[in-house]
Structure formats: C-alpha cells, structure tokens
Amino acid sequence: MEMLSEKKCVPCEGGVDPLTPDEYKPYLDMVEHWTVIDDKRIEREFSFQNFAGALAFVNEIGKIAEEEGHHPDIFLHDYKKVKASLWTHAIGGLSINDFIMASKIDRITMIE
C-alpha cells in the first residue's frame, strides 16, 4: 500500500458513504497514534515545550490543510498542547482524506 503521506486529498462533495471500521482499519494502522472517536473521526493530541512551539505547529497544520483542501479542527489548549480532529464533513464520517491528512500532520512532528 502506498504511503498515505505521499497521496493527495481528493475533494469530497458527499454522495458516498463514510468508511466502515473494516475499511478504515488498514489506514488507522498506518497512523498509529491517532484514535477513532465514535467511528466518525480521528484525533490525536500533541504536546510541545511551550506556547510558541504549539502555535508554530498549528500554523504548519494550516499550511498543509490549505494545500490539501481538507481542514481539521485544531484546538490549542493548556498553552502547549494541540489536539487535531479529522473527519470528512460532507459525508459525516471518515474518508481516506482524513488518514492522508493525519499522516501529513505526523510528518510535521518528525521534522520538529
């Protein structure tokens, strides 16, 4: 299977079903630090040394989200923690785009 971080998000306008647990399991295995919530979204929390590091990370996620056209919910809290939450709004659940974005977000943390 091709690395998720090498794929590109494809616009989703709805009309397709969200991935089932059997369908998303192989992708979840590829983004091992992410957790499925209610079979509808994936989340991961990141911790940084300070607010500046957390904010820089949020900005990097924003750049990738704009490039991919797939936008996560991002929560900066407790001054140095960031929670990213991904799902495909148009279908009300998970699509491959969510796992592609998760993989790309994970790559940011490898560079830090």
N, CA, C and O atoms as a GROMACS GRO file, in nm:
protein
  448
    1MET      N    1   0.084  -0.117   0.000
    1MET     CA    2   0.000   0.000   0.000
    1MET      C    3   0.089   0.125   0.000
    1MET      O    4   0.184   0.134   0.078
    2GLU      N    5   0.058   0.219  -0.086
    2GLU     CA    6   0.134   0.342  -0.096
    2GLU      C    7   0.128   0.419   0.036
    2GLU      O    8   0.026   0.417   0.105
    3MET      N    9   0.237   0.486   0.071
    3MET     CA   10   0.239   0.565   0.193
    3MET      C   11   0.132   0.674   0.186
    3MET      O   12   0.120   0.743   0.085
    4LEU      N   13   0.056   0.688   0.292
    4LEU     CA   14  -0.051   0.788   0.294
    4LEU      C   15   0.003   0.930   0.274
    4LEU      O   16  -0.060   1.011   0.208
    5SER      N   17   0.118   0.958   0.331
    5SER     CA   18   0.172   1.094   0.323
    5SER      C   19   0.211   1.133   0.181
    5SER      O   20   0.232   1.251   0.153
    6GLU      N   21   0.220   1.037   0.091
    6GLU     CA   22   0.253   1.064  -0.049
    6GLU      C   23   0.128   1.086  -0.133
    6GLU      O   24   0.138   1.128  -0.249
    7LYS      N   25   0.011   1.058  -0.078
    7LYS     CA   26  -0.114   1.075  -0.151
    7LYS      C   27  -0.162   1.219  -0.138
    7LYS      O   28  -0.112   1.295  -0.055
    8LYS      N   29  -0.258   1.255  -0.220
    8LYS     CA   30  -0.319   1.387  -0.220
    8LYS      C   31  -0.466   1.372  -0.187
    8LYS      O   32  -0.532   1.279  -0.235
    9CYS      N   33  -0.520   1.462  -0.104
    9CYS     CA   34  -0.662   1.459  -0.073
    9CYS      C   35  -0.742   1.491  -0.199
    9CYS      O   36  -0.704   1.576  -0.279
   10VAL      N   37  -0.853   1.422  -0.214
   10VAL     CA   38  -0.941   1.441  -0.328
   10VAL      C   39  -1.069   1.506  -0.276
   10VAL      O   40  -1.126   1.459  -0.178
   11PRO      N   41  -1.114   1.614  -0.340
   11PRO     CA   42  -1.235   1.681  -0.291
   11PRO      C   43  -1.352   1.584  -0.278
   11PRO      O   44  -1.376   1.499  -0.364
   12CYS      N   45  -1.425   1.599  -0.168
   12CYS     CA   46  -1.541   1.514  -0.142
   12CYS      C   47  -1.662   1.605  -0.126
   12CYS      O   48  -1.667   1.688  -0.036
   13GLU      N   49  -1.759   1.587  -0.213
   13GLU     CA   50  -1.881   1.668  -0.208
   13GLU      C   51  -1.997   1.589  -0.152
   13GLU      O   52  -2.112   1.634  -0.159
   14GLY      N   53  -1.971   1.473  -0.096
   14GLY     CA   54  -2.079   1.389  -0.044
   14GLY      C   55  -2.119   1.286  -0.147
   14GLY      O   56  -2.051   1.266  -0.248
   15GLY      N   57  -2.229   1.220  -0.120
   15GLY     CA   58  -2.278   1.119  -0.213
   15GLY      C   59  -2.211   0.984  -0.200
   15GLY      O   60  -2.242   0.891  -0.274
   16VAL      N   61  -2.118   0.972  -0.106
   16VAL     CA   62  -2.054   0.844  -0.078
   16VAL      C   63  -2.068   0.816   0.071
   16VAL      O   64  -2.084   0.908   0.151
   17ASP      N   65  -2.062   0.691   0.105
   17ASP     CA   66  -2.073   0.653   0.245
   17ASP      C   67  -1.938   0.670   0.315
   17ASP      O   68  -1.833   0.654   0.254
   18PRO      N   69  -1.943   0.702   0.446
   18PRO     CA   70  -1.818   0.704   0.523
   18PRO      C   71  -1.758   0.564   0.528
   18PRO      O   72  -1.828   0.464   0.508
   19LEU      N   73  -1.629   0.558   0.554
   19LEU     CA   74  -1.562   0.428   0.568
   19LEU      C   75  -1.618   0.353   0.688
   19LEU      O   76  -1.646   0.412   0.792
   20THR      N   77  -1.632   0.224   0.672
   20THR     CA   78  -1.672   0.138   0.784
   20THR      C   79  -1.546   0.102   0.864
   20THR      O   80  -1.435   0.123   0.816
   21PRO      N   81  -1.563   0.050   0.986
   21PRO     CA   82  -1.445   0.009   1.063
   21PRO      C   83  -1.354  -0.087   0.986
   21PRO      O   84  -1.232  -0.075   0.993
   22ASP      N   85  -1.412  -0.182   0.914
   22ASP     CA   86  -1.329  -0.275   0.837
   22ASP      C   87  -1.253  -0.203   0.727
   22ASP      O   88  -1.140  -0.240   0.694
   23GLU      N   89  -1.313  -0.099   0.670
   23GLU     CA   90  -1.248  -0.025   0.561
   23GLU      C   91  -1.141   0.069   0.613
   23GLU      O   92  -1.037   0.086   0.548
   24TYR      N   93  -1.163   0.131   0.729
   24TYR     CA   94  -1.062   0.227   0.777
   24TYR      C   95  -0.952   0.163   0.860
   24TYR      O   96  -0.849   0.227   0.882
   25LYS      N   97  -0.969   0.041   0.906
   25LYS     CA   98  -0.868  -0.024   0.991
   25LYS      C   99  -0.728  -0.025   0.929
   25LYS      O  100  -0.632   0.008   0.999
   26PRO      N  101  -0.712  -0.063   0.801
   26PRO     CA  102  -0.577  -0.062   0.744
   26PRO      C  103  -0.514   0.078   0.745
   26PRO      O  104  -0.393   0.091   0.764
   27TYR      N  105  -0.594   0.181   0.725
   27TYR     CA  106  -0.542   0.318   0.727
   27TYR      C  107  -0.507   0.360   0.870
   27TYR      O  108  -0.405   0.426   0.893
   28LEU      N  109  -0.591   0.320   0.964
   28LEU     CA  110  -0.564   0.353   1.104
   28LEU      C  111  -0.432   0.291   1.150
   28LEU      O  112  -0.358   0.351   1.227
   29ASP      N  113  -0.404   0.172   1.103
   29ASP     CA  114  -0.278   0.106   1.136
   29ASP      C  115  -0.157   0.186   1.086
   29ASP      O  116  -0.048   0.174   1.140
   30MET      N  117  -0.179   0.266   0.982
   30MET     CA  118  -0.070   0.345   0.924
   30MET      C  119  -0.048   0.478   0.997
   30MET      O  120   0.055   0.542   0.979
   31VAL      N  121  -0.145   0.518   1.079
   31VAL     CA  122  -0.132   0.641   1.159
   31VAL      C  123  -0.157   0.602   1.305
   31VAL      O  124  -0.257   0.641   1.366
   32GLU      N  125  -0.064   0.526   1.358
   32GLU     CA  126  -0.085   0.451   1.482
   32GLU      C  127  -0.113   0.536   1.606
   32GLU      O  128  -0.167   0.482   1.703
   33HIS      N  129  -0.080   0.662   1.608
   33HIS     CA  130  -0.103   0.742   1.728
   33HIS      C  131  -0.239   0.813   1.729
   33HIS      O  132  -0.271   0.886   1.822
   34TRP      N  133  -0.318   0.790   1.625
   34TRP     CA  134  -0.449   0.852   1.614
   34TRP      C  135  -0.554   0.757   1.670
   34TRP      O  136  -0.540   0.635   1.661
   35THR      N  137  -0.659   0.814   1.727
   35THR     CA  138  -0.766   0.737   1.788
   35THR      C  139  -0.897   0.764   1.716
   35THR      O  140  -0.928   0.879   1.685
   36VAL      N  141  -0.972   0.660   1.690
   36VAL     CA  142  -1.104   0.675   1.629
   36VAL      C  143  -1.205   0.709   1.739
   36VAL      O  144  -1.208   0.645   1.844
   37ILE      N  145  -1.286   0.809   1.714
   37ILE     CA  146  -1.390   0.852   1.807
   37ILE      C  147  -1.525   0.828   1.741
   37ILE      O  148  -1.554   0.884   1.635
   38ASP      N  149  -1.608   0.745   1.804
   38ASP     CA  150  -1.745   0.718   1.757
   38ASP      C  151  -1.753   0.672   1.612
   38ASP      O  152  -1.855   0.694   1.546
   39ASP      N  153  -1.649   0.609   1.560
   39ASP     CA  154  -1.644   0.565   1.420
   39ASP      C  155  -1.669   0.678   1.321
   39ASP      O  156  -1.706   0.653   1.206
   40LYS      N  157  -1.649   0.803   1.365
   40LYS     CA  158  -1.679   0.917   1.279
   40LYS      C  159  -1.561   1.011   1.258
   40LYS      O  160  -1.559   1.086   1.160
   41ARG      N  161  -1.462   1.008   1.348
   41ARG     CA  162  -1.349   1.099   1.334
   41ARG      C  163  -1.226   1.036   1.399
   41ARG      O  164  -1.235   0.940   1.475
   42ILE      N  165  -1.111   1.092   1.366
   42ILE     CA  166  -0.986   1.051   1.430
   42ILE      C  167  -0.925   1.173   1.497
   42ILE      O  168  -0.936   1.286   1.448
   43GLU      N  169  -0.860   1.148   1.610
   43GLU     CA  170  -0.798   1.256   1.686
   43GLU      C  171  -0.661   1.214   1.738
   43GLU      O  172  -0.631   1.096   1.758
   44ARG      N  173  -0.580   1.316   1.757
   44ARG     CA  174  -0.450   1.295   1.820
   44ARG      C  175  -0.413   1.422   1.895
   44ARG      O  176  -0.441   1.533   1.849
   45GLU      N  177  -0.350   1.405   2.010
   45GLU     CA  178  -0.304   1.520   2.087
   45GLU      C  179  -0.151   1.523   2.084
   45GLU      O  180  -0.084   1.420   2.094
   46PHE      N  181  -0.099   1.643   2.069
   46PHE     CA  182   0.045   1.667   2.063
   46PHE      C  183   0.083   1.761   2.176
   46PHE      O  184   0.007   1.852   2.209
   47SER      N  185   0.200   1.741   2.235
   47SER     CA  186   0.250   1.829   2.341
   47SER      C  187   0.382   1.891   2.296
   47SER      O  188   0.464   1.827   2.230
   48PHE      N  189   0.399   2.017   2.335
   48PHE     CA  190   0.520   2.091   2.298
   48PHE      C  191   0.582   2.152   2.423
   48PHE      O  192   0.522   2.150   2.531
   49GLN      N  193   0.702   2.204   2.410
   49GLN     CA  194   0.771   2.261   2.525
   49GLN      C  195   0.710   2.392   2.570
   49GLN      O  196   0.719   2.429   2.687
   50ASN      N  197   0.647   2.464   2.476
   50ASN     CA  198   0.593   2.595   2.511
   50ASN      C  199   0.484   2.636   2.411
   50ASN      O  200   0.456   2.566   2.314
   51PHE      N  201   0.424   2.751   2.438
   51PHE     CA  202   0.318   2.804   2.353
   51PHE      C  203   0.367   2.830   2.211
   51PHE      O  204   0.297   2.798   2.115
   52ALA      N  205   0.486   2.886   2.198
   52ALA     CA  206   0.540   2.918   2.065
   52ALA      C  207   0.551   2.793   1.978
   52ALA      O  208   0.518   2.796   1.860
   53GLY      N  209   0.599   2.684   2.037
   53GLY     CA  210   0.610   2.560   1.962
   53GLY      C  211   0.474   2.506   1.920
   53GLY      O  212   0.457   2.459   1.807
   54ALA      N  213   0.377   2.513   2.010
   54ALA     CA  214   0.242   2.467   1.979
   54ALA      C  215   0.180   2.552   1.869
   54ALA      O  216   0.117   2.499   1.777
   55LEU      N  217   0.198   2.682   1.877
   55LEU     CA  218   0.142   2.773   1.777
   55LEU      C  219   0.207   2.753   1.640
   55LEU      O  220   0.139   2.756   1.537
   56ALA      N  221   0.337   2.732   1.638
   56ALA     CA  222   0.406   2.706   1.511
   56ALA      C  223   0.353   2.578   1.448
   56ALA      O  224   0.336   2.571   1.326
   57PHE      N  225   0.328   2.477   1.530
   57PHE     CA  226   0.272   2.351   1.481
   57PHE      C  227   0.133   2.372   1.420
   57PHE      O  228   0.103   2.320   1.313
   58VAL      N  229   0.049   2.449   1.489
   58VAL     CA  230  -0.084   2.481   1.437
   58VAL      C  231  -0.073   2.548   1.301
   58VAL      O  232  -0.148   2.515   1.209
   59ASN      N  233   0.019   2.641   1.288
   59ASN     CA  234   0.037   2.710   1.160
   59ASN      C  235   0.083   2.615   1.049
   59ASN      O  236   0.042   2.629   0.934
   60GLU      N  237   0.168   2.520   1.083
   60GLU     CA  238   0.212   2.421   0.984
   60GLU      C  239   0.096   2.331   0.941
   60GLU      O  240   0.082   2.299   0.823
   61ILE      N  241   0.012   2.292   1.036
   61ILE     CA  242  -0.108   2.215   1.000
   61ILE      C  243  -0.194   2.296   0.905
   61ILE      O  244  -0.245   2.243   0.806
   62GLY      N  245  -0.209   2.426   0.935
   62GLY     CA  246  -0.290   2.512   0.849
   62GLY      C  247  -0.238   2.519   0.707
   62GLY      O  248  -0.317   2.518   0.612
   63LYS      N  249  -0.107   2.525   0.690
   63LYS     CA  250  -0.049   2.527   0.555
   63LYS      C  251  -0.083   2.400   0.479
   63LYS      O  252  -0.122   2.404   0.362
   64ILE      N  253  -0.066   2.287   0.545
   64ILE     CA  254  -0.096   2.159   0.480
   64ILE      C  255  -0.245   2.150   0.447
   64ILE      O  256  -0.282   2.105   0.339
   65ALA      N  257  -0.329   2.191   0.540
   65ALA     CA  258  -0.474   2.186   0.519
   65ALA      C  259  -0.514   2.267   0.396
   65ALA      O  260  -0.598   2.224   0.317
   66GLU      N  261  -0.455   2.384   0.381
   66GLU     CA  262  -0.485   2.467   0.264
   66GLU      C  263  -0.437   2.400   0.135
   66GLU      O  264  -0.507   2.401   0.034
   67GLU      N  265  -0.317   2.343   0.138
   67GLU     CA  266  -0.264   2.273   0.020
   67GLU      C  267  -0.352   2.156  -0.019
   67GLU      O  268  -0.374   2.131  -0.138
   68GLU      N  269  -0.401   2.084   0.081
   68GLU     CA  270  -0.480   1.963   0.055
   68GLU      C  271  -0.629   1.991   0.036
   68GLU      O  272  -0.702   1.906  -0.015
   69GLY      N  273  -0.674   2.108   0.078
   69GLY     CA  274  -0.816   2.138   0.071
   69GLY      C  275  -0.899   2.052   0.167
   69GLY      O  276  -1.016   2.024   0.142
   70HIS      N  277  -0.836   2.012   0.277
   70HIS     CA  278  -0.903   1.928   0.377
   70HIS      C  279  -0.864   1.982   0.514
   70HIS      O  280  -0.747   1.977   0.552
   71HIS      N  281  -0.961   2.035   0.587
   71HIS     CA  282  -0.933   2.116   0.704
   71HIS      C  283  -0.975   2.048   0.834
   71HIS      O  284  -1.093   2.018   0.853
   72PRO      N  285  -0.880   2.024   0.923
   72PRO     CA  286  -0.912   1.964   1.052
   72PRO      C  287  -0.963   2.069   1.151
   72PRO      O  288  -0.946   2.189   1.130
   73ASP      N  289  -1.024   2.022   1.256
   73ASP     CA  290  -1.046   2.107   1.372
   73ASP      C  291  -0.917   2.101   1.453
   73ASP      O  292  -0.861   1.994   1.474
   74ILE      N  293  -0.870   2.217   1.497
   74ILE     CA  294  -0.745   2.226   1.570
   74ILE      C  295  -0.771   2.302   1.700
   74ILE      O  296  -0.824   2.413   1.698
   75PHE      N  297  -0.732   2.241   1.810
   75PHE     CA  298  -0.752   2.302   1.941
   75PHE      C  299  -0.616   2.320   2.010
   75PHE      O  300  -0.548   2.222   2.038
   76LEU      N  301  -0.578   2.444   2.036
   76LEU     CA  302  -0.458   2.473   2.113
   76LEU      C  303  -0.507   2.500   2.255
   76LEU      O  304  -0.584   2.594   2.278
   77HIS      N  305  -0.462   2.419   2.350
   77HIS     CA  306  -0.511   2.432   2.487
   77HIS      C  307  -0.399   2.406   2.586
   77HIS      O  308  -0.292   2.355   2.551
   78ASP      N  309  -0.425   2.442   2.710
   78ASP     CA  310  -0.325   2.427   2.816
   78ASP      C  311  -0.190   2.485   2.774
   78ASP      O  312  -0.085   2.434   2.813
   79TYR      N  313  -0.192   2.586   2.697
   79TYR     CA  314  -0.083   2.669   2.645
   79TYR      C  315   0.021   2.597   2.561
   79TYR      O  316   0.095   2.663   2.487
   80LYS      N  317   0.030   2.464   2.569
   80LYS     CA  318   0.135   2.395   2.491
   80LYS      C  319   0.088   2.261   2.434
   80LYS      O  320   0.170   2.178   2.395
   81LYS      N  321  -0.042   2.240   2.430
   81LYS     CA  322  -0.096   2.116   2.375
   81LYS      C  323  -0.186   2.148   2.256
   81LYS      O  324  -0.256   2.249   2.255
   82VAL      N  325  -0.181   2.060   2.156
   82VAL     CA  326  -0.262   2.077   2.037
   82VAL      C  327  -0.335   1.945   2.011
   82VAL      O  328  -0.274   1.839   2.006
   83LYS      N  329  -0.466   1.955   1.995
   83LYS     CA  330  -0.544   1.839   1.955
   83LYS      C  331  -0.594   1.863   1.813
   83LYS      O  332  -0.654   1.967   1.784
   84ALA      N  333  -0.570   1.767   1.726
   84ALA     CA  334  -0.620   1.773   1.589
   84ALA      C  335  -0.730   1.669   1.574
   84ALA      O  336  -0.716   1.555   1.619
   85SER      N  337  -0.838   1.708   1.511
   85SER     CA  338  -0.952   1.620   1.491
   85SER      C  339  -0.989   1.625   1.343
   85SER      O  340  -1.008   1.732   1.285
   86LEU      N  341  -1.000   1.507   1.284
   86LEU     CA  342  -1.026   1.496   1.139
   86LEU      C  343  -1.149   1.411   1.110
   86LEU      O  344  -1.166   1.304   1.168
   87TRP      N  345  -1.232   1.460   1.021
   87TRP     CA  346  -1.338   1.381   0.961
   87TRP      C  347  -1.382   1.454   0.836
   87TRP      O  348  -1.352   1.572   0.819
   88THR      N  349  -1.451   1.385   0.750
   88THR     CA  350  -1.495   1.444   0.625
   88THR      C  351  -1.638   1.494   0.646
   88THR      O  352  -1.733   1.416   0.648
   89HIS      N  353  -1.650   1.623   0.660
   89HIS     CA  354  -1.777   1.685   0.694
   89HIS      C  355  -1.887   1.651   0.592
   89HIS      O  356  -2.002   1.629   0.630
   90ALA      N  357  -1.852   1.648   0.465
   90ALA     CA  358  -1.952   1.626   0.360
   90ALA      C  359  -2.022   1.491   0.371
   90ALA      O  360  -2.134   1.474   0.322
   91ILE      N  361  -1.956   1.394   0.434
   91ILE     CA  362  -2.018   1.261   0.446
   91ILE      C  363  -2.045   1.225   0.592
   91ILE      O  364  -2.098   1.118   0.620
   92GLY      N  365  -2.010   1.313   0.683
   92GLY     CA  366  -2.038   1.290   0.824
   92GLY      C  367  -1.962   1.174   0.886
   92GLY      O  368  -2.010   1.109   0.978
   93GLY      N  369  -1.843   1.149   0.834
   93GLY     CA  370  -1.764   1.039   0.887
   93GLY      C  371  -1.626   1.038   0.823
   93GLY      O  372  -1.579   1.139   0.771
   94LEU      N  373  -1.563   0.924   0.828
   94LEU     CA  374  -1.425   0.910   0.783
   94LEU      C  375  -1.414   0.876   0.635
   94LEU      O  376  -1.491   0.797   0.582
   95SER      N  377  -1.316   0.938   0.571
   95SER     CA  378  -1.277   0.903   0.435
   95SER      C  379  -1.125   0.888   0.433
   95SER      O  380  -1.058   0.916   0.532
   96ILE      N  381  -1.073   0.843   0.323
   96ILE     CA  382  -0.928   0.829   0.313
   96ILE      C  383  -0.858   0.963   0.333
   96ILE      O  384  -0.744   0.968   0.380
   97ASN      N  385  -0.924   1.074   0.296
   97ASN     CA  386  -0.864   1.206   0.313
   97ASN      C  387  -0.822   1.232   0.458
   97ASN      O  388  -0.720   1.295   0.483
   98ASP      N  389  -0.901   1.182   0.553
   98ASP     CA  390  -0.869   1.203   0.694
   98ASP      C  391  -0.739   1.135   0.732
   98ASP      O  392  -0.660   1.190   0.809
   99PHE      N  393  -0.717   1.019   0.679
   99PHE     CA  394  -0.594   0.945   0.709
   99PHE      C  395  -0.474   1.002   0.635
   99PHE      O  396  -0.362   0.999   0.685
  100ILE      N  397  -0.498   1.055   0.516
  100ILE     CA  398  -0.391   1.124   0.442
  100ILE      C  399  -0.345   1.245   0.522
  100ILE      O  400  -0.225   1.266   0.541
  101MET      N  401  -0.441   1.326   0.569
  101MET     CA  402  -0.406   1.444   0.648
  101MET      C  403  -0.336   1.405   0.778
  101MET      O  404  -0.238   1.468   0.817
  102ALA      N  405  -0.386   1.302   0.845
  102ALA     CA  406  -0.322   1.256   0.969
  102ALA      C  407  -0.176   1.219   0.943
  102ALA      O  408  -0.088   1.254   1.022
  103SER      N  409  -0.152   1.150   0.834
  103SER     CA  410  -0.016   1.110   0.801
  103SER      C  411   0.072   1.232   0.773
  103SER      O  412   0.188   1.235   0.814
  104LYS      N  413   0.018   1.330   0.705
  104LYS     CA  414   0.095   1.451   0.675
  104LYS      C  415   0.121   1.531   0.803
  104LYS      O  416   0.228   1.590   0.818
  105ILE      N  417   0.024   1.535   0.893
  105ILE     CA  418   0.044   1.602   1.021
  105ILE      C  419   0.153   1.529   1.101
  105ILE      O  420   0.238   1.592   1.162
  106ASP      N  421   0.149   1.397   1.099
  106ASP     CA  422   0.252   1.319   1.168
  106ASP      C  423   0.391   1.350   1.116
  106ASP      O  424   0.487   1.353   1.193
  107ARG      N  425   0.401   1.374   0.988
  107ARG     CA  426   0.533   1.406   0.929
  107ARG      C  427   0.589   1.537   0.983
  107ARG      O  428   0.710   1.552   0.995
  108ILE      N  429   0.501   1.633   1.015
  108ILE     CA  430   0.547   1.760   1.073
  108ILE      C  431   0.621   1.731   1.204
  108ILE      O  432   0.727   1.788   1.229
  109THR      N  433   0.566   1.643   1.286
  109THR     CA  434   0.626   1.616   1.417
  109THR      C  435   0.760   1.546   1.402
  109THR      O  436   0.844   1.554   1.493
  110MET      N  437   0.782   1.478   1.291
  110MET     CA  438   0.911   1.411   1.270
  110MET      C  439   1.020   1.513   1.238
  110MET      O  440   1.137   1.490   1.265
  111ILE      N  441   0.981   1.625   1.178
  111ILE     CA  442   1.078   1.727   1.138
  111ILE      C  443   1.114   1.816   1.256
  111ILE      O  444   1.225   1.869   1.264
  112GLU      N  445   1.020   1.832   1.349
  112GLU     CA  446   1.038   1.922   1.464
  112GLU      C  447   1.161   1.883   1.544
  112GLU      O  448   1.193   1.947   1.644
   0.00000   0.00000   0.00000
